[in-house]
Each structure stands twice: as C-alpha cells, then as structure tokens.
Amino acid sequence: MFDGILFDLDGTLWDAVPAVAKSWTLGLKELGFDRPPITPEELFPCMGMLLSDIGDVLLPTLSREEQDKAIRYCCDAENAYLAEHGAALYPGVAETLGVLSQKYPLFIVSNCQTGYIEAFFQGVGLEKYFSGYESAGNTGLTKAENIALVVKRHGLKKPVYVGDTALDHKSATEAGVPFIFAAYGFGSVEGTPAIQSMQELPGLLENLEA
C-alpha cells in the first residue's frame, strides 16, 4: 500500500493562472514597466517553470539582473494576492483531499517560489490536510531532488507523485517515485496511470494497490 501522496500544485490542485496574471500585471505596473497586461494565455506556458526561465519568457528585453529584480517583486505581489483572494481549485479537490488524508499522509512538492505554497494554504484553507511540503524557492533544488528530499525527510517507503506535466513525470521517475498523471491540468503525459478529475484518484490508488 502507498504510504504517502505527493502533489504538484499548479495544474494539479488549482488553476491560479488568471489570478497570477492579474497580480503580475499589478506588480509590473508598480515597478513602472510599460508593457501590456500579462494575459492568462501568455502566462500559461510558464506554469511549472523555474523563475529564471519565466523571466526569459515574459521579460526578454531586460538584462538578467533586471529580470530577477522584477520577478522577485512580482512573486511577492503574487503571494500576497493569492493569500488574500485565493484561486480556483479544480473540482473535487477539497473533498478528495479530505478523504485521502484519512488514509495517507499528503505532501506538496512544487517548483514555485518561497511563500507560494503558504499562500495557497491561506487562500483556500487546505493546510490541515497536508503533512509537509517543499519548493524550489526554499531549497534551490530541482523538482526531482525536492521529491527525493520529502520522501527521505518523512521516511516514506512507497510514495506516489501526482502531477500534470512531462517535467513532473520526469522528476518523479528520477526520484524513483511512481507517477500519476492529472490529465485535467496543463500538460500531456502518455504511458502512465492517469485521472481525468481529482475525484478519480482514490479509486485509482485502490486499483494500483490491489
């Protein structure tokens, strides 16, 4: 039987793209950047990227130093906005986490900045279901390394990772953790167990454990 479930955040538990686009537009305006508002469509391909890569996509004309300064400011604005306003959970996430937490310890491992997971908890009130979390912003490690870190930290022997992108799949595989594809999210992964909604996860876990 699995002894822990690790979740990606963006594209797996919630869709924060519209809220993040709004917060980044406000942040860049406060910094005095003269550019059109960031749209969800523009931000969508950036979800799950490291922050340095996002700077190259959204602010390509700036120097690395200017990108880093703008990204740090926007991340702070983003965290504050999401903590206050939250974002859209995928259908059934809250209820399913409540069910799963009665049987498994739950964790989040994300490529997000420091404070983002805490903003998620504050914005949607789901912290009570999780036993731990880690992010690239906190450790400076890759997602594979952070998955392995959480597994080791909590003494997990048979965990599973749930994510929505090829990077999630690759990272879980590198960490030696089985992967379940959240097919309703942002990416595309083939040849692995998949769910079309969060409500399907308990049943799939039971089948995989049988």
C-alpha positions in Angstrom: 0.0 0.0 0.0 1.2 3.5 -0.7 2.4 5.3 2.4 2.3 8.9 1.1 0.9 11.0 -1.8 3.0 13.9 -3.1 1.2 16.5 -5.2 2.3 19.1 -7.7 0.4 22.4 -7.1 -0.3 24.4 -10.3 -2.3 22.4 -12.8 -2.9 19.6 -10.2 -4.7 21.2 -7.2 -5.7 24.6 -8.5 -5.6 26.8 -11.6 -4.1 30.0 -10.4 -3.2 31.3 -13.9 -5.8 34.1 -14.1 -5.0 35.3 -10.5 -1.3 35.2 -11.1 -1.6 37.1 -14.4 -3.5 39.8 -12.6 -1.1 40.0 -9.7 2.0 40.2 -12.0 0.3 42.9 -14.2 -0.2 44.9 -11.0 3.4 44.3 -9.9 5.0 45.3 -13.2 2.8 48.4 -13.2 4.0 49.3 -9.7 7.6 48.9 -10.9 6.9 51.3 -13.8 7.3 48.8 -16.7 5.5 50.0 -19.8 4.1 46.7 -21.2 0.6 45.4 -22.0 -1.2 43.4 -19.2 0.0 39.9 -18.8 -2.7 37.6 -20.0 -3.5 34.1 -18.8 -2.7 32.8 -22.3 0.7 34.4 -22.1 1.4 33.0 -18.6 0.0 29.5 -19.2 3.2 28.0 -20.8 5.2 29.3 -17.8 3.4 27.3 -15.2 5.8 24.9 -13.5 9.0 26.6 -14.9 11.8 27.9 -12.7 11.5 31.6 -12.1 14.7 32.4 -14.1 13.1 30.8 -17.1 9.9 32.7 -16.6 11.9 35.9 -16.7 13.3 35.0 -20.1 9.8 34.4 -21.5 7.9 37.3 -20.1 10.6 40.0 -19.9 13.0 39.0 -22.7 14.3 42.5 -23.4 15.6 43.0 -19.9 19.0 42.1 -18.5 19.2 39.1 -16.2 19.6 41.4 -13.2 16.6 43.5 -14.2 14.6 40.3 -14.8 15.5 38.9 -11.4 14.5 42.1 -9.7 11.1 42.2 -11.5 10.5 38.6 -10.9 11.2 38.8 -7.1 8.9 41.8 -6.8 6.1 40.1 -8.8 6.4 36.9 -6.8 5.9 38.9 -3.5 2.9 40.6 -5.1 1.6 37.2 -6.3 1.9 35.6 -2.9 0.1 38.5 -1.2 -2.7 38.4 -3.8 -3.2 34.7 -3.6 -3.1 34.6 0.2 -5.9 37.2 0.2 -8.0 36.2 -2.8 -7.1 32.5 -3.4 -7.6 30.9 -6.8 -9.8 28.3 -8.5 -9.4 24.8 -7.1 -10.1 22.0 -9.5 -13.5 20.3 -9.0 -13.5 17.9 -6.1 -10.0 18.8 -4.8 -11.0 19.9 -1.3 -13.4 16.9 -0.7 -10.9 14.4 -2.2 -8.0 15.7 -0.1 -10.2 15.3 3.0 -10.9 11.7 2.1 -7.3 10.8 1.2 -5.9 12.5 4.3 -7.7 9.9 6.4 -5.7 7.1 4.8 -2.4 8.7 3.6 -0.1 11.5 4.7 -0.2 14.2 1.9 2.5 16.5 0.7 3.1 19.2 -1.9 6.3 19.5 -4.0 6.4 22.4 -6.4 8.8 24.4 -8.5 7.3 27.6 -7.0 8.9 30.4 -5.1 9.2 30.7 -1.4 5.8 31.6 0.2 3.7 30.3 -2.7 2.6 27.1 -1.0 1.8 29.1 2.2 -0.3 31.5 0.1 -2.1 28.5 -1.3 -2.9 27.2 2.2 -4.0 30.7 3.4 -6.0 31.4 0.3 -8.0 28.1 0.2 -7.7 26.8 3.8 -6.5 23.3 3.0 -3.3 23.2 5.1 -4.9 20.9 7.6 -4.8 18.0 5.1 -1.0 18.2 4.5 1.8 16.7 6.5 4.6 18.6 4.7 5.7 20.5 1.6 8.8 21.7 -0.2 9.6 24.1 -3.1 12.4 25.1 -5.4 12.3 28.6 -3.8 13.1 27.2 -0.4 15.8 24.8 -1.4 17.2 25.8 -4.7 16.9 22.2 -5.8 15.3 20.6 -8.8 11.8 19.1 -8.5 13.3 15.6 -8.6 15.7 16.5 -5.8 12.9 18.0 -3.8 10.7 14.9 -4.3 13.6 12.8 -3.0 14.1 15.2 -0.1 10.5 15.0 1.1 10.5 11.2 0.7 13.6 10.9 2.8 12.5 13.6 5.4 9.3 11.8 6.1 10.6 8.2 5.9 8.3 7.2 3.1 8.9 3.8 1.6 6.2 3.6 -1.1 5.1 7.1 -2.1 3.4 8.2 -5.3 3.6 11.6 -7.1 0.6 13.2 -8.7 1.3 15.9 -11.3 0.2 17.3 -14.7 3.3 17.8 -16.9 6.1 15.9 -18.5 8.5 17.6 -16.2 6.5 16.2 -13.2 6.7 12.7 -14.7 10.4 13.0 -15.4 11.1 14.4 -11.9 9.2 11.6 -10.2 10.9 9.0 -12.3 14.3 10.4 -11.5 13.4 10.4 -7.8 12.3 6.7 -8.1 8.7 7.5 -7.3 5.7 6.2 -9.2 3.7 8.8 -11.1 0.0 9.5 -11.7 -0.9 12.0 -14.4 -3.5 14.6 -13.7 -4.9 14.8 -17.2 -7.1 17.8 -16.5 -4.1 20.1 -15.9 -1.6 21.9 -18.1 0.5 19.2 -19.7 0.5 16.0 -21.6 1.9 12.7 -20.5 1.5 9.2 -22.1 2.0 5.7 -20.8 1.3 6.3 -17.2 -1.7 5.9 -14.9 -4.0 8.9 -15.3 -7.0 10.6 -13.7 -9.5 12.9 -15.6 -10.6 14.5 -12.3 -9.4 14.6 -8.7 -12.4 12.5 -7.7 -10.9 9.6 -9.6 -7.7 9.5 -7.5 -9.0 7.4 -4.5 -10.3 4.7 -6.9 -7.1 4.6 -9.0 -5.0 4.3 -5.9 -7.1 1.3 -4.7 -6.7 -0.4 -8.1 -2.9 0.2 -8.1 -2.6 -1.2 -4.6 -4.7 -4.3 -5.4 
